[in-house]
Amino acid sequence: VELMVENPKLINPIDDPNRKPPPLVTMSLKLKTATNPKTHKSEIVSLSAICHSNVTLDTANTDEQSNRHMTQISLVRPLPDGGPGIAKFPRELEAVAKQQM
C-alpha cells in the first residue's frame, strides 16, 4: 500500500488503546560460500531460508503456533570441479538427506 499526503500535518495518529499491531512476516537467510580454485573467487554453494508468516509483536508465540506459520527451503548446488579430492557436494549430504526423508 502506498499513500501520499499534501501536508504531513494532515496525518493523525490512531488513539485506540485496544488496537493491536498487525502481524509481521520475517525471513532468515543463511548462505554458505566456497572459493572456486580456478578463479579464486567466493561462490554461493548453499542457501537456506526460513520464513515465519505470522509474528505477533504484542504477545508471545507458542511453539505450536509458530510451527504452523513457518516454511523452509534449502538449496545446494554442486561445487566446481577443483580436481582430485574435492567433492562435488558436501561430503555427508546424501546420507543426511536419506536419513531425514
Distance bins in CASP14 RR format, pairs under 12 A and 6 or more apart:
PFRMAT RR
TARGET T0000
AUTHOR 0000-0000-0000
RMODE 2
METHOD distances of the structure
MODEL  1
1 22 0 0 0 0 0 1 0 0 0 0 0
3 10 0 0 0 0 0 1 0 0 0 0 0
3 11 0 0 0 0 1 0 0 0 0 0 0
4 10 0 0 0 0 0 1 0 0 0 0 0
4 11 0 0 0 0 0 1 0 0 0 0 0
5 11 1 0 0 1 0 0 0 0 0 0 0
5 12 0 0 0 0 0 1 0 0 0 0 0
13 19 0 0 0 0 0 1 0 0 0 0 0
14 20 0 0 0 0 0 1 0 0 0 0 0
14 21 0 0 0 0 0 1 0 0 0 0 0
17 58 0 0 0 0 0 1 0 0 0 0 0
18 58 0 0 0 0 0 1 0 0 0 0 0
19 58 0 0 0 0 0 1 0 0 0 0 0
20 56 1 0 0 1 0 0 0 0 0 0 0
20 57 0 0 0 0 1 0 0 0 0 0 0
20 58 1 0 1 0 0 0 0 0 0 0 0
20 59 0 0 0 0 1 0 0 0 0 0 0
21 55 0 0 0 0 0 1 0 0 0 0 0
21 56 1 0 0 1 0 0 0 0 0 0 0
21 57 1 0 1 0 0 0 0 0 0 0 0
21 58 1 0 1 0 0 0 0 0 0 0 0
21 59 0 0 0 0 0 1 0 0 0 0 0
22 54 0 0 0 0 0 1 0 0 0 0 0
22 55 0 0 0 0 0 1 0 0 0 0 0
22 56 0 0 0 0 1 0 0 0 0 0 0
22 57 0 0 0 0 1 0 0 0 0 0 0
22 58 0 0 0 0 0 1 0 0 0 0 0
23 52 0 0 0 0 1 0 0 0 0 0 0
23 53 1 0 0 1 0 0 0 0 0 0 0
23 54 1 0 1 0 0 0 0 0 0 0 0
23 55 1 0 0 1 0 0 0 0 0 0 0
23 56 1 0 1 0 0 0 0 0 0 0 0
23 57 1 0 0 1 0 0 0 0 0 0 0
23 58 0 0 0 0 1 0 0 0 0 0 0
23 59 0 0 0 0 0 1 0 0 0 0 0
23 61 0 0 0 0 1 0 0 0 0 0 0
23 65 0 0 0 0 0 1 0 0 0 0 0
23 66 0 0 0 0 0 1 0 0 0 0 0
23 69 0 0 0 0 1 0 0 0 0 0 0
24 51 0 0 0 0 0 1 0 0 0 0 0
24 52 0 0 0 0 1 0 0 0 0 0 0
24 53 0 0 0 0 1 0 0 0 0 0 0
24 54 0 0 0 0 1 0 0 0 0 0 0
24 55 1 0 1 0 0 0 0 0 0 0 0
24 56 1 0 0 1 0 0 0 0 0 0 0
24 57 1 0 0 1 0 0 0 0 0 0 0
24 58 0 0 0 0 0 1 0 0 0 0 0
24 61 0 0 0 0 0 1 0 0 0 0 0
24 69 0 0 0 0 0 1 0 0 0 0 0
25 50 0 0 0 0 0 1 0 0 0 0 0
25 51 1 0 0 1 0 0 0 0 0 0 0
25 52 1 0 0 1 0 0 0 0 0 0 0
25 53 1 0 1 0 0 0 0 0 0 0 0
25 54 1 0 0 1 0 0 0 0 0 0 0
25 55 1 0 0 1 0 0 0 0 0 0 0
25 56 0 0 0 0 0 1 0 0 0 0 0
25 69 0 0 0 0 1 0 0 0 0 0 0
25 70 0 0 0 0 0 1 0 0 0 0 0
25 71 0 0 0 0 0 1 0 0 0 0 0
26 49 0 0 0 0 0 1 0 0 0 0 0
26 50 0 0 0 0 1 0 0 0 0 0 0
26 51 1 0 0 1 0 0 0 0 0 0 0
26 52 1 0 1 0 0 0 0 0 0 0 0
26 53 0 0 0 0 1 0 0 0 0 0 0
26 54 0 0 0 0 1 0 0 0 0 0 0
26 55 1 0 1 0 0 0 0 0 0 0 0
26 56 0 0 0 0 0 1 0 0 0 0 0
26 57 0 0 0 0 0 1 0 0 0 0 0
26 61 0 0 0 0 0 1 0 0 0 0 0
26 66 0 0 0 0 0 1 0 0 0 0 0
26 69 0 0 0 0 0 1 0 0 0 0 0
26 70 0 0 0 0 1 0 0 0 0 0 0
26 71 0 0 0 0 0 1 0 0 0 0 0
27 47 0 0 0 0 0 1 0 0 0 0 0
27 48 0 0 0 0 0 1 0 0 0 0 0
27 49 1 0 1 0 0 0 0 0 0 0 0
27 50 1 0 0 1 0 0 0 0 0 0 0
27 51 1 0 1 0 0 0 0 0 0 0 0
27 52 1 0 0 1 0 0 0 0 0 0 0
27 53 0 0 0 0 1 0 0 0 0 0 0
27 55 0 0 0 0 0 1 0 0 0 0 0
27 70 0 0 0 0 0 1 0 0 0 0 0
27 71 0 0 0 0 1 0 0 0 0 0 0
27 72 0 0 0 0 0 1 0 0 0 0 0
27 73 0 0 0 0 0 1 0 0 0 0 0
28 47 0 0 0 0 0 1 0 0 0 0 0
28 48 0 0 0 0 1 0 0 0 0 0 0
28 49 1 0 0 1 0 0 0 0 0 0 0
28 50 1 0 1 0 0 0 0 0 0 0 0
28 51 0 0 0 0 1 0 0 0 0 0 0
28 52 0 0 0 0 1 0 0 0 0 0 0
28 55 0 0 0 0 0 1 0 0 0 0 0
28 70 0 0 0 0 0 1 0 0 0 0 0
28 71 0 0 0 0 0 1 0 0 0 0 0
28 72 0 0 0 0 1 0 0 0 0 0 0
28 73 0 0 0 0 0 1 0 0 0 0 0
29 44 0 0 0 0 0 1 0 0 0 0 0
29 46 0 0 0 0 0 1 0 0 0 0 0
29 47 1 0 0 1 0 0 0 0 0 0 0
29 48 1 0 0 1 0 0 0 0 0 0 0
29 49 1 0 1 0 0 0 0 0 0 0 0
29 50 0 0 0 0 1 0 0 0 0 0 0
29 51 0 0 0 0 1 0 0 0 0 0 0
29 72 0 0 0 0 0 1 0 0 0 0 0
29 73 0 0 0 0 0 1 0 0 0 0 0
29 74 0 0 0 0 0 1 0 0 0 0 0
29 75 0 0 0 0 0 1 0 0 0 0 0
30 44 0 0 0 0 0 1 0 0 0 0 0
30 45 0 0 0 0 0 1 0 0 0 0 0
30 46 0 0 0 0 1 0 0 0 0 0 0
30 47 1 0 0 1 0 0 0 0 0 0 0
30 48 1 0 1 0 0 0 0 0 0 0 0
30 49 1 0 0 1 0 0 0 0 0 0 0
30 50 0 0 0 0 1 0 0 0 0 0 0
30 72 0 0 0 0 0 1 0 0 0 0 0
30 73 0 0 0 0 0 1 0 0 0 0 0
30 74 0 0 0 0 1 0 0 0 0 0 0
30 75 0 0 0 0 0 1 0 0 0 0 0
30 76 0 0 0 0 0 1 0 0 0 0 0
31 42 0 0 0 0 1 0 0 0 0 0 0
31 43 0 0 0 0 0 1 0 0 0 0 0
31 44 1 0 1 0 0 0 0 0 0 0 0
31 45 0 0 0 0 1 0 0 0 0 0 0
31 46 1 0 0 1 0 0 0 0 0 0 0
31 47 1 0 1 0 0 0 0 0 0 0 0
31 48 0 0 0 0 1 0 0 0 0 0 0
31 49 0 0 0 0 1 0 0 0 0 0 0
31 74 0 0 0 0 0 1 0 0 0 0 0
31 75 0 0 0 0 0 1 0 0 0 0 0
31 76 0 0 0 0 0 1 0 0 0 0 0
31 77 0 0 0 0 0 1 0 0 0 0 0
32 42 0 0 0 0 0 1 0 0 0 0 0
32 43 0 0 0 0 1 0 0 0 0 0 0
32 44 1 0 0 1 0 0 0 0 0 0 0
32 45 1 0 1 0 0 0 0 0 0 0 0
32 46 1 0 1 0 0 0 0 0 0 0 0
32 47 1 0 0 1 0 0 0 0 0 0 0
32 48 0 0 0 0 1 0 0 0 0 0 0
32 74 0 0 0 0 0 1 0 0 0 0 0
32 75 0 0 0 0 0 1 0 0 0 0 0
32 76 0 0 0 0 1 0 0 0 0 0 0
32 77 0 0 0 0 0 1 0 0 0 0 0
32 79 0 0 0 0 0 1 0 0 0 0 0
32 90 0 0 0 0 1 0 0 0 0 0 0
32 93 0 0 0 0 0 1 0 0 0 0 0
33 41 0 0 0 0 1 0 0 0 0 0 0
33 42 1 0 1 0 0 0 0 0 0 0 0
33 43 1 0 0 1 0 0 0 0 0 0 0
33 44 1 0 1 0 0 0 0 0 0 0 0
33 45 1 0 0 1 0 0 0 0 0 0 0
33 46 0 0 0 0 1 0 0 0 0 0 0
33 47 0 0 0 0 0 1 0 0 0 0 0
33 77 0 0 0 0 0 1 0 0 0 0 0
33 79 0 0 0 0 0 1 0 0 0 0 0
34 40 0 0 0 0 0 1 0 0 0 0 0
34 41 0 0 0 0 0 1 0 0 0 0 0
34 42 1 0 0 1 0 0 0 0 0 0 0
34 43 1 0 0 1 0 0 0 0 0 0 0
34 44 0 0 0 0 1 0 0 0 0 0 0
34 45 1 0 1 0 0 0 0 0 0 0 0
34 46 0 0 0 0 1 0 0 0 0 0 0
34 76 0 0 0 0 0 1 0 0 0 0 0
34 77 0 0 0 0 1 0 0 0 0 0 0
34 78 0 0 0 0 0 1 0 0 0 0 0
34 79 1 0 1 0 0 0 0 0 0 0 0
34 80 0 0 0 0 1 0 0 0 0 0 0
34 82 0 0 0 0 0 1 0 0 0 0 0
34 86 0 0 0 0 1 0 0 0 0 0 0
34 87 0 0 0 0 0 1 0 0 0 0 0
34 88 0 0 0 0 0 1 0 0 0 0 0
34 89 0 0 0 0 0 1 0 0 0 0 0
34 90 0 0 0 0 1 0 0 0 0 0 0
35 41 1 0 0 1 0 0 0 0 0 0 0
35 42 1 0 1 0 0 0 0 0 0 0 0
35 43 1 0 0 1 0 0 0 0 0 0 0
35 44 0 0 0 0 0 1 0 0 0 0 0
35 45 0 0 0 0 0 1 0 0 0 0 0
35 79 0 0 0 0 1 0 0 0 0 0 0
35 80 0 0 0 0 1 0 0 0 0 0 0
35 82 0 0 0 0 0 1 0 0 0 0 0
35 86 0 0 0 0 0 1 0 0 0 0 0
36 42 1 0 0 1 0 0 0 0 0 0 0
36 43 1 0 1 0 0 0 0 0 0 0 0
36 44 0 0 0 0 0 1 0 0 0 0 0
36 45 0 0 0 0 1 0 0 0 0 0 0
36 78 0 0 0 0 0 1 0 0 0 0 0
36 79 0 0 0 0 1 0 0 0 0 0 0
36 80 1 0 1 0 0 0 0 0 0 0 0
36 81 0 0 0 0 0 1 0 0 0 0 0
36 82 0 0 0 0 1 0 0 0 0 0 0
36 83 0 0 0 0 0 1 0 0 0 0 0
36 86 0 0 0 0 0 1 0 0 0 0 0
37 43 0 0 0 0 0 1 0 0 0 0 0
37 79 0 0 0 0 1 0 0 0 0 0 0
37 80 1 0 0 1 0 0 0 0 0 0 0
37 81 0 0 0 0 1 0 0 0 0 0 0
37 82 1 0 1 0 0 0 0 0 0 0 0
37 83 1 0 0 1 0 0 0 0 0 0 0
37 84 0 0 0 0 0 1 0 0 0 0 0
37 85 0 0 0 0 0 1 0 0 0 0 0
37 86 1 0 0 1 0 0 0 0 0 0 0
38 79 0 0 0 0 0 1 0 0 0 0 0
38 80 1 0 0 1 0 0 0 0 0 0 0
38 81 0 0 0 0 1 0 0 0 0 0 0
38 82 1 0 0 1 0 0 0 0 0 0 0
38 83 0 0 0 0 1 0 0 0 0 0 0
38 86 0 0 0 0 0 1 0 0 0 0 0
39 80 0 0 0 0 1 0 0 0 0 0 0
39 82 0 0 0 0 0 1 0 0 0 0 0
40 80 0 0 0 0 0 1 0 0 0 0 0
40 82 0 0 0 0 0 1 0 0 0 0 0
41 80 0 0 0 0 0 1 0 0 0 0 0
42 80 0 0 0 0 0 1 0 0 0 0 0
43 77 0 0 0 0 1 0 0 0 0 0 0
43 78 0 0 0 0 0 1 0 0 0 0 0
43 79 0 0 0 0 1 0 0 0 0 0 0
43 80 1 0 0 1 0 0 0 0 0 0 0
43 82 0 0 0 0 0 1 0 0 0 0 0
44 75 0 0 0 0 1 0 0 0 0 0 0
44 76 0 0 0 0 0 1 0 0 0 0 0
44 77 1 0 0 1 0 0 0 0 0 0 0
44 79 0 0 0 0 0 1 0 0 0 0 0
44 80 0 0 0 0 0 1 0 0 0 0 0
45 74 0 0 0 0 0 1 0 0 0 0 0
45 75 0 0 0 0 1 0 0 0 0 0 0
45 76 1 0 0 1 0 0 0 0 0 0 0
45 77 1 0 1 0 0 0 0 0 0 0 0
45 78 0 0 0 0 1 0 0 0 0 0 0
45 79 1 0 1 0 0 0 0 0 0 0 0
45 80 0 0 0 0 1 0 0 0 0 0 0
45 86 0 0 0 0 0 1 0 0 0 0 0
45 87 0 0 0 0 0 1 0 0 0 0 0
45 88 0 0 0 0 0 1 0 0 0 0 0
45 89 0 0 0 0 1 0 0 0 0 0 0
45 90 0 0 0 0 1 0 0 0 0 0 0
45 93 0 0 0 0 0 1 0 0 0 0 0
46 73 0 0 0 0 0 1 0 0 0 0 0
46 74 1 0 0 1 0 0 0 0 0 0 0
46 75 1 0 0 1 0 0 0 0 0 0 0
46 76 1 0 1 0 0 0 0 0 0 0 0
46 77 1 0 0 1 0 0 0 0 0 0 0
46 78 0 0 0 0 0 1 0 0 0 0 0
46 79 0 0 0 0 1 0 0 0 0 0 0
46 89 0 0 0 0 1 0 0 0 0 0 0
46 90 1 0 0 1 0 0 0 0 0 0 0
46 93 0 0 0 0 1 0 0 0 0 0 0
47 72 0 0 0 0 0 1 0 0 0 0 0
47 73 0 0 0 0 1 0 0 0 0 0 0
47 74 1 0 0 1 0 0 0 0 0 0 0
47 75 1 0 1 0 0 0 0 0 0 0 0
47 76 0 0 0 0 1 0 0 0 0 0 0
47 77 0 0 0 0 1 0 0 0 0 0 0
48 71 0 0 0 0 0 1 0 0 0 0 0
48 72 1 0 0 1 0 0 0 0 0 0 0
48 73 1 0 0 1 0 0 0 0 0 0 0
48 74 1 0 1 0 0 0 0 0 0 0 0
48 75 1 0 0 1 0 0 0 0 0 0 0
48 76 0 0 0 0 1 0 0 0 0 0 0
49 70 0 0 0 0 0 1 0 0 0 0 0
49 71 0 0 0 0 1 0 0 0 0 0 0
49 72 1 0 0 1 0 0 0 0 0 0 0
49 73 1 0 1 0 0 0 0 0 0 0 0
49 74 1 0 0 1 0 0 0 0 0 0 0
49 75 0 0 0 0 1 0 0 0 0 0 0
50 66 0 0 0 0 0 1 0 0 0 0 0
50 67 0 0 0 0 0 1 0 0 0 0 0
50 69 0 0 0 0 0 1 0 0 0 0 0
50 70 1 0 0 1 0 0 0 0 0 0 0
50 71 1 0 0 1 0 0 0 0 0 0 0
50 72 1 0 1 0 0 0 0 0 0 0 0
50 73 0 0 0 0 1 0 0 0 0 0 0
50 74 0 0 0 0 1 0 0 0 0 0 0
51 66 0 0 0 0 0 1 0 0 0 0 0
51 69 0 0 0 0 1 0 0 0 0 0 0
51 70 1 0 0 1 0 0 0 0 0 0 0
51 71 1 0 1 0 0 0 0 0 0 0 0
51 72 1 0 0 1 0 0 0 0 0 0 0
51 73 0 0 0 0 1 0 0 0 0 0 0
52 61 0 0 0 0 1 0 0 0 0 0 0
52 65 0 0 0 0 0 1 0 0 0 0 0
52 66 1 0 0 1 0 0 0 0 0 0 0
52 67 0 0 0 0 1 0 0 0 0 0 0
52 68 0 0 0 0 0 1 0 0 0 0 0
52 69 1 0 1 0 0 0 0 0 0 0 0
52 70 1 0 1 0 0 0 0 0 0 0 0
52 71 0 0 0 0 1 0 0 0 0 0 0
52 72 0 0 0 0 0 1 0 0 0 0 0
53 61 0 0 0 0 0 1 0 0 0 0 0
53 65 0 0 0 0 0 1 0 0 0 0 0
53 66 0 0 0 0 0 1 0 0 0 0 0
53 67 0 0 0 0 0 1 0 0 0 0 0
53 68 0 0 0 0 1 0 0 0 0 0 0
53 69 1 0 1 0 0 0 0 0 0 0 0
53 70 1 0 0 1 0 0 0 0 0 0 0
53 71 1 0 0 1 0 0 0 0 0 0 0
53 72 0 0 0 0 0 1 0 0 0 0 0
54 61 1 0 0 1 0 0 0 0 0 0 0
54 62 0 0 0 0 0 1 0 0 0 0 0
54 65 1 0 0 1 0 0 0 0 0 0 0
54 66 0 0 0 0 1 0 0 0 0 0 0
54 67 0 0 0 0 0 1 0 0 0 0 0
54 68 0 0 0 0 1 0 0 0 0 0 0
54 69 1 0 1 0 0 0 0 0 0 0 0
54 70 0 0 0 0 1 0 0 0 0 0 0
54 71 0 0 0 0 0 1 0 0 0 0 0
55 61 1 0 0 1 0 0 0 0 0 0 0
55 65 0 0 0 0 0 1 0 0 0 0 0
55 66 0 0 0 0 1 0 0 0 0 0 0
55 69 0 0 0 0 1 0 0 0 0 0 0
55 70 0 0 0 0 0 1 0 0 0 0 0
56 62 0 0 0 0 0 1 0 0 0 0 0
56 65 0 0 0 0 1 0 0 0 0 0 0
56 66 0 0 0 0 0 1 0 0 0 0 0
56 69 0 0 0 0 0 1 0 0 0 0 0
59 65 0 0 0 0 1 0 0 0 0 0 0
59 66 0 0 0 0 0 1 0 0 0 0 0
60 66 0 0 0 0 1 0 0 0 0 0 0
61 67 0 0 0 0 1 0 0 0 0 0 0
61 68 0 0 0 0 0 1 0 0 0 0 0
61 69 0 0 0 0 1 0 0 0 0 0 0
61 70 0 0 0 0 0 1 0 0 0 0 0
62 68 0 0 0 0 1 0 0 0 0 0 0
62 69 0 0 0 0 0 1 0 0 0 0 0
63 69 0 0 0 0 0 1 0 0 0 0 0
63 70 0 0 0 0 0 1 0 0 0 0 0
64 70 0 0 0 0 0 1 0 0 0 0 0
72 100 0 0 0 0 0 1 0 0 0 0 0
74 90 0 0 0 0 0 1 0 0 0 0 0
74 93 0 0 0 0 0 1 0 0 0 0 0
74 96 0 0 0 0 0 1 0 0 0 0 0
74 97 0 0 0 0 1 0 0 0 0 0 0
74 100 0 0 0 0 0 1 0 0 0 0 0
76 87 0 0 0 0 0 1 0 0 0 0 0
76 88 0 0 0 0 0 1 0 0 0 0 0
76 89 1 0 0 1 0 0 0 0 0 0 0
76 90 1 0 0 1 0 0 0 0 0 0 0
76 92 0 0 0 0 0 1 0 0 0 0 0
76 93 1 0 0 1 0 0 0 0 0 0 0
76 94 0 0 0 0 0 1 0 0 0 0 0
76 96 0 0 0 0 0 1 0 0 0 0 0
76 97 0 0 0 0 1 0 0 0 0 0 0
77 88 0 0 0 0 1 0 0 0 0 0 0
77 89 0 0 0 0 1 0 0 0 0 0 0
77 90 0 0 0 0 0 1 0 0 0 0 0
77 93 0 0 0 0 0 1 0 0 0 0 0
78 86 0 0 0 0 0 1 0 0 0 0 0
78 87 0 0 0 0 1 0 0 0 0 0 0
78 88 1 0 1 0 0 0 0 0 0 0 0
78 89 1 0 1 0 0 0 0 0 0 0 0
78 90 0 0 0 0 0 1 0 0 0 0 0
78 93 0 0 0 0 0 1 0 0 0 0 0
79 85 0 0 0 0 0 1 0 0 0 0 0
79 86 1 0 0 1 0 0 0 0 0 0 0
79 87 1 0 0 1 0 0 0 0 0 0 0
79 88 1 0 1 0 0 0 0 0 0 0 0
79 89 1 0 0 1 0 0 0 0 0 0 0
79 90 0 0 0 0 1 0 0 0 0 0 0
79 91 0 0 0 0 0 1 0 0 0 0 0
79 93 0 0 0 0 0 1 0 0 0 0 0
80 86 0 0 0 0 1 0 0 0 0 0 0
80 87 0 0 0 0 0 1 0 0 0 0 0
80 88 0 0 0 0 1 0 0 0 0 0 0
80 89 0 0 0 0 0 1 0 0 0 0 0
81 87 0 0 0 0 1 0 0 0 0 0 0
81 88 1 0 0 1 0 0 0 0 0 0 0
81 89 0 0 0 0 0 1 0 0 0 0 0
82 88 0 0 0 0 1 0 0 0 0 0 0
85 91 0 0 0 0 0 1 0 0 0 0 0
87 93 0 0 0 0 1 0 0 0 0 0 0
87 94 0 0 0 0 0 1 0 0 0 0 0
88 94 0 0 0 0 0 1 0 0 0 0 0
89 95 0 0 0 0 0 1 0 0 0 0 0
89 96 0 0 0 0 0 1 0 0 0 0 0
89 97 0 0 0 0 1 0 0 0 0 0 0
90 96 0 0 0 0 1 0 0 0 0 0 0
90 97 0 0 0 0 0 1 0 0 0 0 0
92 98 0 0 0 0 0 1 0 0 0 0 0
92 99 0 0 0 0 1 0 0 0 0 0 0
92 100 0 0 0 0 0 1 0 0 0 0 0
93 99 0 0 0 0 0 1 0 0 0 0 0
93 100 0 0 0 0 0 1 0 0 0 0 0
94 100 0 0 0 0 0 1 0 0 0 0 0
94 101 0 0 0 0 0 1 0 0 0 0 0
95 101 0 0 0 0 0 1 0 0 0 0 0
END
